Amino acid sequence: MPNIYNLPSDLQPVEIFEAIASSSDVLIERIISTGQTTPIGQWYDQDSNEWVILLQGEAEITYIDGSRIKLKSGDYLMIPAHQQHRVDYTSSEPPCIWLAVHGNLLT
């Protein structure tokens, strides 16, 4: 039985993205971060809304206007489509476990 908290025995130095379910309208994925951040000068600019919850670890997201959101286990947020943002911190101990839902129908 799959478990959202089970981690691979050998975590790689790259972020892991695992699709849990998807359709033409929605993608649900687990993301495992171990210290990865968005490269300097780059911003995510997604075509669909993203609802994300941090299930384990700590992280920090920065928006292009300079505002920052610090996340800890259990915190969630909605990132509207085309809201430019970046990930400036993810904990490695413990690793971050994210659950993200991407879709145009989300509000």
N, CA, C and O atoms as a DFTB+ gen file, in Angstrom:
428 C
 N C O
     1  1       0.852      -1.170       0.000
     2  2       0.000       0.000       0.000
     3  2       0.902       1.240       0.000
     4  3       1.779       1.360       0.855
     5  1       0.697       2.159      -0.946
     6  2       1.496       3.399      -0.954
     7  2       1.243       4.226       0.303
     8  3       0.143       4.220       0.855
     9  1       2.274       4.935       0.743
    10  2       2.177       5.808       1.911
    11  2       2.914       7.104       1.583
    12  3       4.077       7.065       1.181
    13  1       2.261       8.239       1.745
    14  2       2.830       9.538       1.369
    15  2       4.121       9.840       2.112
    16  3       4.953      10.601       1.618
    17  1       4.304       9.249       3.302
    18  2       5.483       9.524       4.119
    19  2       6.645       8.558       3.871
    20  3       7.750       8.793       4.360
    21  1       6.416       7.482       3.123
    22  2       7.515       6.570       2.814
    23  2       8.452       7.223       1.812
    24  3       8.025       7.655       0.741
    25  1       9.721       7.292       2.159
    26  2      10.719       7.918       1.293
    27  2      11.616       6.854       0.677
    28  3      11.820       5.794       1.269
    29  1      12.152       7.131      -0.511
    30  2      13.129       6.206      -1.092
    31  2      14.316       6.050      -0.141
    32  3      14.682       6.997       0.555
    33  1      14.911       4.873      -0.111
    34  2      16.025       4.627       0.812
    35  2      17.257       5.458       0.459
    36  3      18.055       5.779       1.340
    37  1      17.421       5.804      -0.795
    38  2      18.566       6.621      -1.206
    39  2      18.067       7.905      -1.875
    40  3      17.913       7.965      -3.095
    41  1      17.824       8.915      -1.066
    42  2      17.352      10.190      -1.625
    43  2      18.443      10.786      -2.510
    44  3      19.610      10.868      -2.125
    45  1      18.041      11.188      -3.676
    46  2      18.966      11.758      -4.651
    47  2      19.202      13.242      -4.364
    48  3      18.431      13.862      -3.632
    49  1      20.257      13.808      -4.933
    50  2      20.481      15.248      -4.751
    51  2      19.586      16.111      -5.642
    52  3      19.830      17.307      -5.799
    53  1      18.553      15.502      -6.221
    54  2      17.589      16.247      -7.043
    55  2      16.203      16.060      -6.449
    56  3      15.930      15.062      -5.783
    57  1      15.344      17.015      -6.692
    58  2      13.962      16.914      -6.235
    59  2      13.267      15.756      -6.938
    60  3      13.542      15.465      -8.102
    61  1      12.371      15.104      -6.222
    62  2      11.619      13.983      -6.780
    63  2      10.172      14.427      -6.968
    64  3       9.538      14.914      -6.032
    65  1       9.653      14.254      -8.183
    66  2       8.266      14.572      -8.507
    67  2       7.570      13.268      -8.890
    68  3       7.968      12.613      -9.854
    69  1       6.530      12.888      -8.137
    70  2       5.806      11.650      -8.400
    71  2       4.334      11.959      -8.632
    72  3       3.645      12.444      -7.735
    73  1       3.863      11.680      -9.828
    74  2       2.436      11.866     -10.120
    75  2       1.637      10.805      -9.370
    76  3       1.927       9.613      -9.468
    77  1       0.641      11.242      -8.629
    78  2      -0.240      10.328      -7.897
    79  2      -1.491      10.058      -8.727
    80  3      -1.953       8.920      -8.819
    81  1      -2.032      11.109      -9.327
    82  2      -3.207      10.984     -10.190
    83  2      -3.218      12.165     -11.150
    84  3      -2.779      13.262     -10.804
    85  1      -3.718      11.936     -12.343
    86  2      -3.789      13.043     -13.295
    87  2      -4.913      12.802     -14.293
    88  3      -5.321      11.670     -14.553
    89  1      -5.391      13.904     -14.835
    90  2      -6.358      13.890     -15.922
    91  2      -6.016      15.078     -16.802
    92  3      -4.996      15.736     -16.595
    93  1      -6.849      15.352     -17.768
    94  2      -6.580      16.510     -18.624
    95  2      -6.751      17.829     -17.863
    96  3      -6.259      18.865     -18.310
    97  1      -7.446      17.801     -16.710
    98  2      -7.723      19.016     -15.950
    99  2      -6.935      19.156     -14.655
   100  3      -6.764      20.270     -14.161
   101  1      -6.448      18.044     -14.091
   102  2      -5.849      18.073     -12.755
   103  2      -4.627      17.159     -12.703
   104  3      -4.611      16.084     -13.303
   105  1      -3.606      17.608     -11.972
   106  2      -2.448      16.780     -11.644
   107  2      -2.263      16.840     -10.137
   108  3      -2.182      17.924      -9.559
   109  1      -2.195      15.681      -9.502
   110  2      -1.888      15.574      -8.078
   111  2      -0.534      14.898      -7.988
   112  3      -0.335      13.814      -8.538
   113  1       0.405      15.543      -7.289
   114  2       1.741      14.964      -7.210
   115  2       2.349      15.109      -5.830
   116  3       2.032      16.031      -5.079
   117  1       3.240      14.166      -5.514
   118  2       4.063      14.260      -4.319
   119  2       5.423      14.774      -4.773
   120  3       5.983      14.315      -5.769
   121  1       5.936      15.734      -4.019
   122  2       7.265      16.285      -4.296
   123  2       8.105      16.071      -3.048
   124  3       7.666      16.361      -1.935
   125  1       9.318      15.561      -3.239
   126  2      10.248      15.384      -2.134
   127  2      11.441      16.292      -2.396
   128  3      12.133      16.153      -3.405
   129  1      11.674      17.229      -1.469
   130  2      12.777      18.182      -1.583
   131  2      13.753      17.934      -0.445
   132  3      13.351      17.674       0.690
   133  1      15.032      18.016      -0.759
   134  2      16.076      17.809       0.251
   135  2      17.108      18.928       0.148
   136  3      18.296      18.689      -0.064
   137  1      16.618      20.155       0.304
   138  2      17.507      21.314       0.235
   139  2      17.514      22.020      -1.109
   140  3      18.209      23.024      -1.268
   141  1      16.759      21.524      -2.081
   142  2      16.745      22.158      -3.405
   143  2      16.018      23.505      -3.356
   144  3      15.092      23.702      -2.568
   145  1      16.456      24.416      -4.207
   146  2      15.827      25.723      -4.358
   147  2      15.728      26.050      -5.840
   148  3      16.365      25.405      -6.672
   149  1      14.927      27.053      -6.160
   150  2      14.838      27.527      -7.530
   151  2      16.135      28.258      -7.860
   152  3      16.602      29.071      -7.061
   153  1      16.727      27.982      -9.025
   154  2      17.969      28.678      -9.380
   155  2      17.799      30.200      -9.351
   156  3      16.748      30.731      -9.707
   157  1      18.860      30.884      -8.917
   158  2      18.862      32.349      -8.832
   159  2      18.430      32.942     -10.179
   160  3      18.896      32.520     -11.237
   161  1      17.533      33.925     -10.113
   162  2      17.070      34.622     -11.313
   163  2      15.938      33.926     -12.044
   164  3      15.398      34.483     -13.000
   165  1      15.560      32.723     -11.623
   166  2      14.465      32.005     -12.276
   167  2      13.195      32.093     -11.427
   168  3      13.254      32.141     -10.198
   169  1      12.054      32.112     -12.105
   170  2      10.743      32.184     -11.450
   171  2       9.823      31.161     -12.085
   172  3       9.839      30.975     -13.302
   173  1       9.015      30.492     -11.258
   174  2       7.954      29.656     -11.791
   175  2       6.831      30.570     -12.248
   176  3       6.473      31.516     -11.546
   177  1       6.274      30.295     -13.418
   178  2       5.136      31.030     -13.969
   179  2       4.240      29.982     -14.619
   180  3       4.350      29.714     -15.816
   181  1       3.368      29.403     -13.833
   182  2       2.589      28.243     -14.254
   183  2       1.277      28.651     -14.903
   184  3       0.681      29.669     -14.550
   185  1       0.841      27.843     -15.852
   186  2      -0.406      28.110     -16.572
   187  2      -1.647      27.756     -15.771
   188  3      -2.748      28.172     -16.132
   189  1      -1.497      26.998     -14.691
   190  2      -2.654      26.601     -13.895
   191  2      -2.430      26.949     -12.426
   192  3      -1.301      27.185     -11.995
   193  1      -3.517      26.977     -11.670
   194  2      -3.427      27.203     -10.227
   195  2      -2.728      26.018      -9.574
   196  3      -2.785      24.895     -10.077
   197  1      -2.069      26.279      -8.451
   198  2      -1.434      25.206      -7.686
   199  2      -1.791      25.363      -6.215
   200  3      -1.500      26.387      -5.597
   201  1      -2.424      24.335      -5.664
   202  2      -2.655      24.257      -4.224
   203  2      -1.608      23.305      -3.697
   204  3      -1.451      22.201      -4.218
   205  1      -0.886      23.721      -2.665
   206  2       0.196      22.898      -2.139
   207  2       0.127      22.872      -0.619
   208  3      -0.167      23.885       0.016
   209  1       0.404      21.692      -0.037
   210  2       0.514      21.544       1.406
   211  2       1.873      20.922       1.695
   212  3       2.301      19.982       1.026
   213  1       2.533      21.463       2.697
   214  2       3.804      20.906       3.140
   215  2       3.491      19.930       4.271
   216  3       3.103      20.345       5.363
   217  1       3.656      18.655       4.014
   218  2       3.318      17.620       4.984
   219  2       4.437      17.377       5.994
   220  3       4.182      16.952       7.121
   221  1       5.677      17.650       5.586
   222  2       6.836      17.433       6.456
   223  2       7.921      18.420       6.067
   224  3       8.090      18.730       4.887
   225  1       8.658      18.914       7.055
   226  2       9.785      19.799       6.794
   227  2       9.417      21.267       6.906
   228  3       8.365      21.631       7.431
   229  1      10.320      22.102       6.395
   230  2      10.137      23.553       6.364
   231  2      10.567      24.066       5.004
   232  3      11.448      23.493       4.363
   233  1       9.938      25.155       4.565
   234  2      10.245      25.719       3.252
   235  2       9.923      27.212       3.248
   236  3       9.228      27.719       4.128
   237  1      10.444      27.896       2.241
   238  2      10.136      29.312       2.061
   239  2       9.920      29.588       0.579
   240  3      10.732      29.216      -0.267
   241  1       8.801      30.253       0.287
   242  2       8.451      30.638      -1.077
   243  2       8.479      32.156      -1.159
   244  3       7.975      32.841      -0.269
   245  1       9.066      32.678      -2.221
   246  2       9.144      34.114      -2.456
   247  2       8.381      34.450      -3.731
   248  3       8.522      33.766      -4.745
   249  1       7.570      35.509      -3.675
   250  2       6.868      35.992      -4.855
   251  2       7.679      37.115      -5.488
   252  3       8.522      37.728      -4.834
   253  1       7.421      37.377      -6.756
   254  2       8.203      38.353      -7.507
   255  2       8.100      39.764      -6.908
   256  3       8.980      40.596      -7.131
   257  1       7.025      40.035      -6.145
   258  2       6.893      41.351      -5.502
   259  2       7.744      41.460      -4.231
   260  3       7.741      42.498      -3.569
   261  1       8.472      40.387      -3.891
   262  2       9.349      40.409      -2.719
   263  2       8.733      39.815      -1.463
   264  3       9.440      39.599      -0.479
   265  1       7.435      39.546      -1.474
   266  2       6.816      38.954      -0.283
   267  2       7.257      37.500      -0.152
   268  3       7.507      36.813      -1.143
   269  1       7.345      37.049       1.107
   270  2       7.818      35.694       1.396
   271  2       6.834      34.978       2.303
   272  3       6.180      35.585       3.152
   273  1       6.748      33.677       2.100
   274  2       5.911      32.843       2.948
   275  2       6.776      31.716       3.482
   276  3       7.363      30.950       2.718
   277  1       6.848      31.623       4.815
   278  2       7.569      30.529       5.458
   279  2       6.546      29.448       5.790
   280  3       5.514      29.713       6.407
   281  1       6.850      28.244       5.372
   282  2       5.947      27.118       5.581
   283  2       6.565      26.104       6.532
   284  3       7.769      25.848       6.495
   285  1       5.724      25.534       7.378
   286  2       6.129      24.422       8.232
   287  2       5.096      23.312       8.043
   288  3       4.067      23.522       7.402
   289  1       5.365      22.154       8.588
   290  2       4.482      21.006       8.403
   291  2       3.029      21.383       8.665
   292  3       2.700      21.956       9.704
   293  1       2.175      21.056       7.717
   294  2       0.743      21.323       7.841
   295  2       0.289      22.603       7.164
   296  3      -0.908      22.782       6.942
   297  1       1.215      23.502       6.827
   298  2       0.837      24.757       6.164
   299  2       0.529      24.498       4.687
   300  3       1.172      23.673       4.037
   301  1      -0.466      25.220       4.177
   302  2      -0.812      25.091       2.755
   303  2      -1.114      26.462       2.179
   304  3      -1.388      27.414       2.910
   305  1      -1.060      26.548       0.852
   306  2      -1.406      27.794       0.184
   307  2      -1.833      27.527      -1.245
   308  3      -1.542      26.479      -1.822
   309  1      -2.530      28.504      -1.795
   310  2      -2.944      28.482      -3.189
   311  2      -2.066      29.474      -3.942
   312  3      -1.951      30.635      -3.551
   313  1      -1.456      29.015      -5.011
   314  2      -0.654      29.886      -5.869
   315  2      -1.434      30.026      -7.176
   316  3      -1.529      29.069      -7.945
   317  1      -1.995      31.216      -7.431
   318  2      -2.783      31.394      -8.655
   319  2      -1.928      31.245      -9.919
   320  3      -0.722      31.489      -9.899
   321  1      -2.560      30.849     -10.993
   322  2      -1.885      30.754     -12.282
   323  2      -1.171      32.073     -12.585
   324  3      -1.709      33.154     -12.345
   325  1       0.020      31.966     -13.103
   326  2       0.870      33.087     -13.516
   327  2       1.333      33.981     -12.366
   328  3       1.838      35.077     -12.608
   329  1       1.171      33.534     -11.123
   330  2       1.748      34.252      -9.981
   331  2       3.211      33.800      -9.908
   332  3       3.508      32.687      -9.474
   333  1       4.101      34.669     -10.333
   334  2       5.514      34.289     -10.369
   335  2       6.036      34.087      -8.949
   336  3       5.835      34.921      -8.065
   337  1       6.712      32.953      -8.757
   338  2       7.209      32.597      -7.439
   339  2       8.435      31.708      -7.579
   340  3       8.735      31.191      -8.655
   341  1       9.129      31.546      -6.472
   342  2      10.302      30.681      -6.441
   343  2      10.400      30.049      -5.059
   344  3       9.844      30.563      -4.088
   345  1      11.104      28.944      -4.982
   346  2      11.349      28.282      -3.708
   347  2      12.769      28.662      -3.280
   348  3      13.741      28.326      -3.957
   349  1      12.879      29.369      -2.145
   350  2      14.183      29.852      -1.690
   351  2      14.777      29.021      -0.566
   352  3      15.932      29.222      -0.192
   353  1      13.992      28.078      -0.014
   354  2      14.533      27.211       1.034
   355  2      13.673      25.970       1.146
   356  3      12.445      26.053       1.114
   357  1      14.320      24.812       1.278
   358  2      13.657      23.577       1.686
   359  2      14.586      22.864       2.657
   360  3      15.797      22.811       2.441
   361  1      14.026      22.322       3.717
   362  2      14.841      21.600       4.696
   363  2      15.286      20.259       4.118
   364  3      14.608      19.661       3.283
   365  1      16.438      19.813       4.587
   366  2      16.902      18.478       4.197
   367  2      16.743      17.487       5.343
   368  3      16.663      16.281       5.111
   369  1      16.697      17.980       6.567
   370  2      16.471      17.153       7.758
   371  2      15.381      17.802       8.595
   372  3      15.675      18.744       9.331
   373  1      14.166      17.354       8.520
   374  2      13.724      16.265       7.664
   375  2      13.511      16.755       6.232
   376  3      13.355      17.953       5.996
   377  1      13.505      15.822       5.281
   378  2      13.189      16.208       3.907
   379  2      11.781      16.799       3.836
   380  3      10.912      16.456       4.638
   381  1      11.574      17.671       2.891
   382  2      10.234      18.216       2.661
   383  2       9.417      17.206       1.862
   384  3       9.882      16.653       0.865
   385  1       8.210      16.985       2.315
   386  2       7.245      16.198       1.556
   387  2       6.073      17.125       1.262
   388  3       5.380      17.576       2.174
   389  1       5.862      17.400      -0.007
   390  2       4.799      18.277      -0.474
   391  2       3.713      17.438      -1.143
   392  3       4.000      16.395      -1.731
   393  1       2.483      17.891      -1.053
   394  2       1.404      17.373      -1.874
   395  2       0.891      18.568      -2.664
   396  3       0.443      19.560      -2.088
   397  1       0.961      18.465      -3.990
   398  2       0.563      19.579      -4.853
   399  2      -0.570      19.146      -5.764
   400  3      -0.574      18.039      -6.302
   401  1      -1.540      20.053      -5.927
   402  2      -2.661      19.828      -6.830
   403  2      -2.655      20.979      -7.832
   404  3      -2.798      22.143      -7.456
   405  1      -2.490      20.644      -9.104
   406  2      -2.450      21.632     -10.182
   407  2      -3.721      21.496     -11.014
   408  3      -4.123      20.386     -11.362
   409  1      -4.353      22.623     -11.333
   410  2      -5.531      22.537     -12.188
   411  2      -6.164      23.877     -12.457
   412  3      -6.080      24.790     -11.636
   413  1      -6.789      23.996     -13.592
   414  2      -7.455      25.242     -13.974
   415  2      -8.795      25.427     -13.276
   416  3      -9.330      26.535     -13.270
   417  1      -9.347      24.376     -12.693
   418  2     -10.645      24.477     -12.049
   419  2     -10.540      24.903     -10.592
   420  3     -11.562      25.174      -9.961
   421  1      -9.355      24.968     -10.053
   422  2      -9.178      25.329      -8.653
   423  2      -9.371      26.819      -8.459
   424  3      -8.996      27.612      -9.323
   425  1      -9.960      27.215      -7.317
   426  2     -10.111      28.639      -7.016
   427  2      -9.690      28.916      -5.597
   428  3      -9.744      30.061      -5.149
